[in-house]
Amino acid sequence: MEITKNTSTPARRTEWSLSLLGGLKHHGAFEARERTVHVAAVGGAKLDHTDAKLPAGPTHLVKAALVGGAELAYPEGASAEVDAFSVFGGVDLTVPADTTVEVRGFSLLGLRSRGTTGRPGGPVVKVRSYSLIGGVKVHQEQ
């Protein structure tokens, strides 16, 4: 009988980013995690998933900052959930035309885009954003 230790490390499901000053940026070909958490005093999150290797299910972004927003882009067929809290800063989201976007939350001073309806049964991006100044902007590619 032979007993061996599994030396392969499983892929991290959650990526943590904590900073006093500074943001989180991902673009190009990278491996996206199931959940990304970014906490900063000053600093936003800029994630462009259009060329990323995505997990099988939806991706989740949780962002909290006093100053700093979230700028996100998703490829065709991607589903995601975004939770954002900021005192100054909003969410700027770009999705393909067939994606449904559900927007919830509030902004004391700031505009909030209405959700958009994509194709039935297609990908869904859920945004929950809470901010004092800054809203949610949704851009759909044509």
N, C-alpha and C positions, 0 to 999 in steps of 0.2 A: 504494500500500500504506500502510495506516495502522496504527500500533502504539500501543496505549493501555495504561496501567497499570491493573490491577484495583484500584480504590480501596475496594471493599467488604472489610471485615475478617471473616474467618471467626469463628464463635462459638468461644469458649474451651471446650475439652473438660474441662479441669481447673480447679477453683477451689481456691486455696491460702489458708489462714488460719493465720498464725503470730502468737502473742502470748505475752508473759510472764504477764500477768494479763488474763483475759477470755475469753469464750466466743464461739461462733458460733451465731447464731439466724437461721432462715429460716422464715417462715410466710406464709400468704395466697397470692396469685397471684404467683409468681415463676418464672423459667425455671431449672429444675434442670440442673446440669451432669452429664455422664457420670460424672465422678469429683470428689469433694470430699475434700480433705485438710486436717485441722485438727490443729495441733501447738501445745500450750500447756503452760506449767509449771502454771498453775492456771486451769482453764476447761474447760467441757464443750461439747458440740454439741447443739443442739436444732433438729431439722429436721422440719417438718411438711409433707410432700409431698402432702397430700390435695387441695389446690387448685392445685398447681404444674403447670407445663407440663413434662412429663417427656420425656427423650430416647427414641428408638425402642427401644433395648436396655435392659438393667438399669442401675440407678445403683449407684455404688460409693462408700462412705464409709470413709475411713481416718482414725482418731482416735488420737492419743497424748497423754497428759497425766499428770502426777504426781497431780494432784487434779482430778477432774471426770469426769463420765460422759457418756453419749449418750442422748438422749431422741428417739425417732424414731417417725413415723407415716406409713403408706403407704396410698394409695387402692386401691380394687378394681382388680385386674389388673396391679399394679406388681410388678416383680421387682427385687431389690437384693442387694448383697453388702456386709457390714459387717465391718471389721477394727478392733478396739478394743484398746488397751493402756492400763492405768491402774494406779497404785499404790492410790489411793483413788477408787473410782467404778465404776459398772457400766453396763449397757445396759438401757434400758427401751423396749420395742418394742411398737407397736400396729399390727395388721394386720387386714384383713377376714377373715371366717370361712372363705373359700375358699382362703386363702393357706397354702402349706406353709412352715414355718419349720425350718431346719436349724441346730442350735446345736453349735458345737465350741469347744474351748479349755479353760481352767481358771481357777479362782478358789481361792486358798488359803483365804480366809475369806469366804464368801458363798454364797448359794444360786444355783442355776442352773436355770432352767426347762428342761423337756424340750422338744424340738421338737414341732411340731404338724403334722398331716397335713391338707392341703386337698384340693381336687378333683384327680384325675389330669390331668396336662397343664396345670394352672393355674399361677399365678405362684408363684415361690419366692423367699424371703428367706433368704440364708445369713449367719449370724453367727459370727464367730470372735473371741472375747473372751478376753483374758488380763489378769488383775488379781490383786493381792495381797488387796485388800479390796473387795468389790463383785461382784455377779453379773449374771446376765442374767434379765430378767423379760419374758415374752411375754404380751401381752393380745390376744385375738381379739374383734373386734366381732361382735355377733350379728345 
